[in-house]
Amino acid sequence: MLALRQAIRRVPAAAAALGLPLSGAGFSLGAGEGSTPTRFTRVSKLALGAAEMTDQPFVVLELDLGQAVGPDNRPTAISGVIGLELFERFTVTLDYAARRLSLRLPRAEPIAGGAPIRFTSDMPLAEASLDGRSGWFGLDTGNNAGVILFKTWVEAKGLPAWFEVTVDTAGAGVGGPVTFRRGHAGGLTLAGATLPGLPVLLAGDHLGALSSRAEAGNIGESVLSRFVVTFDYAHERVRLDPPPPPPGIDGT
């Protein structure tokens, strides 16, 4: 989980607003080189549309997740992150253009088309290619930055020249502040889709989860938001579909 923001307020505001009792103490690792304090609670019912999950344990991050645009088109605070627990139970489709999340129970057969995924802990990985150099990239719906490349992979593929003349950019996430170097790739191919001319970020070798030596990088909203994305965890598949044309474009 990563957000390009300059500061973090360590206040679990959503838990306080909901009156949830907190217990225990721990820490969570993430993009930064440090850690973020955590506590724990339980929620009696979590509902998303017609889908419900009951008696759910929650980790309470002492972290400000920033804001998003609400249904009324006004900024609203992000209360939390729902991830693995949802994706494991359903086939999930994210339509970024329509701002819709669709859930359905997994079927006996995998989704048609798409590409295989595998997992590192709770992160799905898909094979992608940047300028003809292939690697396994995390598909991170919580990453609202650009495509992040890991230093070990960049050096192994002979791509440091991408970042020789660049400006550093600051961000923040679980684990504290992070700094990237900006670069540019000629093109990305992922799950049968190709995007030309793509900005990329280079992570250092001391950034927690962003310093992996076994993976190539992390792909988030900057790529995924250009498609209708379907995750089928039960069959380890992901599919990228082009978004439907806006009303009027196709004559309707």
C-alpha positions as CSV (number, residue, x, y, z in Angstrom):
1,M,0.0,0.0,0.0
2,L,1.5,3.3,-1.1
3,A,0.4,6.9,-1.4
4,L,2.3,9.9,-2.7
5,R,1.8,12.2,0.2
6,Q,4.3,14.3,2.1
7,A,3.2,13.4,5.7
8,I,1.4,10.8,7.8
9,R,-0.9,11.6,10.7
10,R,-0.7,8.7,13.1
11,V,-4.4,8.8,14.2
12,P,-6.7,5.7,13.7
13,A,-9.6,8.1,13.1
14,A,-12.0,5.7,11.5
15,A,-11.8,3.2,14.4
16,A,-12.5,6.0,16.9
17,A,-15.4,7.4,14.9
18,L,-17.0,3.9,14.8
19,G,-16.5,3.4,18.5
20,L,-14.6,0.2,18.0
21,P,-12.7,-1.2,21.0
22,L,-9.0,-1.7,20.4
23,S,-6.7,-4.3,21.9
24,G,-3.2,-5.5,21.7
25,A,-0.3,-3.8,19.9
26,G,1.9,-4.6,17.0
27,F,3.5,-3.2,13.9
28,S,3.1,-3.4,10.2
29,L,5.8,-3.3,7.5
30,G,5.2,-1.8,4.0
31,A,6.8,0.5,1.5
32,G,9.0,2.5,3.9
33,E,12.1,1.3,5.7
34,G,10.4,1.6,9.1
35,S,7.2,0.2,10.5
36,T,3.7,1.5,11.4
37,P,2.1,0.8,14.8
38,T,-1.0,-1.3,14.8
39,R,-3.8,-2.4,17.1
40,F,-6.6,-4.9,16.7
41,T,-10.4,-5.0,16.8
42,R,-13.4,-7.0,15.4
43,V,-16.3,-5.8,13.3
44,S,-19.6,-7.7,13.6
45,K,-20.6,-7.1,10.0
46,L,-18.9,-5.8,6.8
47,A,-21.3,-5.2,3.9
48,L,-20.4,-4.2,0.3
49,G,-23.6,-4.1,-1.7
50,A,-25.3,-7.5,-1.3
51,A,-22.1,-9.2,-0.1
52,E,-21.7,-9.5,3.7
53,M,-18.9,-10.8,5.9
54,T,-19.5,-11.3,9.6
55,D,-17.3,-11.3,12.7
56,Q,-14.3,-10.0,10.9
57,P,-11.0,-9.3,12.6
58,F,-9.4,-5.9,11.6
59,V,-6.0,-4.5,12.0
60,V,-6.1,-0.8,13.0
61,L,-3.3,1.1,11.3
62,E,-2.1,4.3,13.0
63,L,-2.0,5.9,9.6
64,D,-3.8,8.6,7.7
65,L,-4.9,7.0,4.4
66,G,-5.8,10.4,2.8
67,Q,-8.9,11.2,0.9
68,A,-10.9,9.9,-2.1
69,V,-13.8,11.3,-4.1
70,G,-17.1,10.2,-2.6
71,P,-20.5,9.4,-4.3
72,D,-21.4,13.1,-4.1
73,N,-18.1,14.1,-5.9
74,R,-16.8,15.6,-2.7
75,P,-13.5,14.6,-0.9
76,T,-14.1,12.1,1.9
77,A,-11.6,10.5,4.2
78,I,-10.5,6.9,3.4
79,S,-11.6,4.8,6.4
80,G,-9.6,1.7,5.7
81,V,-8.3,-0.9,3.3
82,I,-10.2,-4.1,2.3
83,G,-7.9,-6.5,0.5
84,L,-7.1,-10.2,0.8
85,E,-10.2,-11.2,2.8
86,L,-12.5,-10.0,0.0
87,F,-10.4,-11.2,-3.0
88,E,-10.1,-14.7,-1.6
89,R,-13.9,-15.1,-1.3
90,F,-15.1,-13.6,-4.6
91,T,-14.2,-13.0,-8.2
92,V,-13.6,-9.2,-8.1
93,T,-14.0,-6.8,-11.0
94,L,-12.8,-3.2,-10.8
95,D,-14.2,-0.8,-13.4
96,Y,-12.2,2.3,-12.7
97,A,-13.9,4.5,-15.3
98,A,-17.4,3.6,-14.0
99,R,-16.3,3.7,-10.4
100,R,-17.8,0.3,-9.7
101,L,-16.7,-2.8,-7.8
102,S,-18.5,-6.1,-8.8
103,L,-18.3,-9.2,-6.7
104,R,-19.5,-12.7,-7.6
105,L,-18.9,-16.1,-6.1
106,P,-16.1,-18.1,-7.8
107,R,-17.3,-20.4,-10.5
108,A,-16.1,-24.0,-11.2
109,E,-14.3,-22.8,-14.3
110,P,-11.7,-19.9,-14.4
111,I,-12.5,-16.6,-16.0
112,A,-12.1,-16.7,-19.8
113,G,-8.9,-15.2,-21.2
114,G,-6.5,-13.3,-19.0
115,A,-3.1,-14.3,-17.6
116,P,-1.9,-16.5,-14.7
117,I,-1.0,-14.9,-11.4
118,R,0.9,-16.3,-8.5
119,F,1.3,-15.0,-4.9
120,T,3.9,-13.7,-2.5
121,S,2.1,-13.6,0.8
122,D,-1.1,-11.6,0.1
123,M,0.2,-9.9,-3.1
124,P,-0.8,-11.3,-6.6
125,L,2.0,-11.3,-9.1
126,A,1.7,-11.3,-12.9
127,E,4.4,-11.6,-15.5
128,A,5.0,-8.4,-17.5
129,S,7.5,-7.0,-19.9
130,L,9.1,-3.6,-20.0
131,D,11.0,-2.8,-23.2
132,G,11.4,-6.5,-23.8
133,R,12.7,-7.3,-20.3
134,S,10.3,-9.6,-18.5
135,G,9.7,-10.1,-14.8
136,W,7.1,-10.8,-12.2
137,F,5.3,-7.7,-10.9
138,G,3.0,-7.2,-7.9
139,L,-0.5,-6.1,-8.9
140,D,-1.3,-3.6,-6.2
141,T,-4.7,-1.9,-6.1
142,G,-3.5,0.1,-3.1
143,N,-0.6,1.8,-5.1
144,N,-1.7,5.2,-6.4
145,A,1.7,6.0,-7.6
146,G,3.4,5.0,-10.9
147,V,4.9,1.7,-11.9
148,I,7.6,1.0,-9.3
149,L,10.7,-0.9,-10.3
150,F,13.0,-2.7,-7.8
151,K,16.6,-1.9,-7.9
152,T,17.9,-5.5,-8.1
153,W,15.8,-6.2,-11.2
154,V,16.7,-2.9,-12.9
155,E,20.4,-3.6,-12.4
156,A,20.1,-7.2,-13.5
157,K,18.3,-6.2,-16.7
158,G,20.8,-3.5,-17.6
159,L,18.4,-0.6,-17.3
160,P,20.1,1.9,-14.9
161,A,20.4,4.4,-17.7
162,W,16.6,5.0,-17.4
163,F,17.3,6.9,-14.2
164,E,20.6,8.7,-14.8
165,V,19.1,12.1,-15.4
166,T,16.1,12.3,-13.2
167,V,14.5,14.1,-10.2
168,D,13.8,12.4,-7.0
169,T,10.2,12.3,-5.8
170,A,8.9,11.8,-2.2
171,G,6.1,9.7,-1.0
172,A,4.7,7.9,2.1
173,G,3.1,4.6,3.0
174,V,3.0,1.9,5.6
175,G,6.5,2.0,7.1
176,G,7.1,5.7,6.7
177,P,8.5,8.0,4.0
178,V,9.9,6.8,0.7
179,T,11.9,8.4,-2.1
180,F,12.0,7.3,-5.7
181,R,13.9,8.2,-8.8
182,R,11.8,9.1,-11.9
183,G,12.4,7.4,-15.2
184,H,10.7,6.5,-18.4
185,A,10.0,3.1,-20.2
186,G,9.2,2.7,-23.9
187,G,6.4,0.3,-23.2
188,L,4.7,-2.2,-20.9
189,T,3.0,-5.5,-21.8
190,L,0.8,-7.1,-19.2
191,A,-1.9,-9.8,-19.5
192,G,-2.1,-9.3,-23.3
193,A,-2.4,-5.5,-23.1
194,T,0.4,-3.1,-24.2
195,L,0.9,0.5,-23.0
196,P,3.5,2.7,-24.8
197,G,5.6,5.4,-23.2
198,L,5.2,4.8,-19.5
199,P,6.7,6.8,-16.6
200,V,8.4,4.6,-14.0
201,L,9.8,5.0,-10.5
202,L,12.9,3.4,-9.1
203,A,12.8,2.3,-5.5
204,G,15.9,2.2,-3.4
205,D,17.4,-1.0,-1.8
206,H,16.2,-0.1,1.7
207,L,12.5,0.4,1.3
208,G,10.9,-2.7,3.0
209,A,8.5,-4.4,0.6
210,L,9.8,-2.2,-2.2
211,S,13.3,-3.7,-2.0
212,S,12.4,-7.2,-3.1
213,R,15.2,-9.1,-4.7
214,A,12.8,-11.8,-6.1
215,E,10.4,-9.5,-8.0
216,A,10.7,-6.9,-10.7
217,G,8.4,-4.3,-9.4
218,N,4.9,-3.1,-8.4
219,I,2.1,-2.1,-10.8
220,G,-0.8,-0.1,-9.4
221,E,-3.5,2.4,-10.4
222,S,-1.5,4.2,-13.1
223,V,-1.8,1.1,-15.2
224,L,-4.8,-0.8,-13.8
225,S,-7.1,2.2,-14.0
226,R,-6.9,2.1,-17.8
227,F,-8.8,-1.2,-17.8
228,V,-11.7,-3.1,-16.4
229,V,-9.7,-5.5,-14.2
230,T,-11.0,-8.9,-13.1
231,F,-9.2,-10.9,-10.4
232,D,-10.0,-14.6,-10.1
233,Y,-8.0,-15.7,-7.0
234,A,-9.6,-19.1,-6.9
235,H,-8.2,-20.0,-10.3
236,E,-5.1,-17.7,-10.1
237,R,-6.0,-15.6,-13.1
238,V,-6.3,-11.9,-13.9
239,R,-7.9,-10.3,-17.0
240,L,-7.6,-6.7,-18.4
241,D,-10.4,-5.6,-20.6
242,P,-10.7,-2.2,-22.3
243,P,-13.3,0.1,-20.7
244,P,-16.6,0.5,-22.6
245,P,-16.8,3.7,-24.7
246,P,-18.6,6.6,-23.1
247,P,-22.2,7.1,-24.0
248,G,-22.6,8.6,-27.5
249,I,-19.2,7.4,-28.8
250,D,-20.7,4.2,-30.3
251,G,-23.9,5.8,-31.5
252,T,-26.0,4.9,-28.4
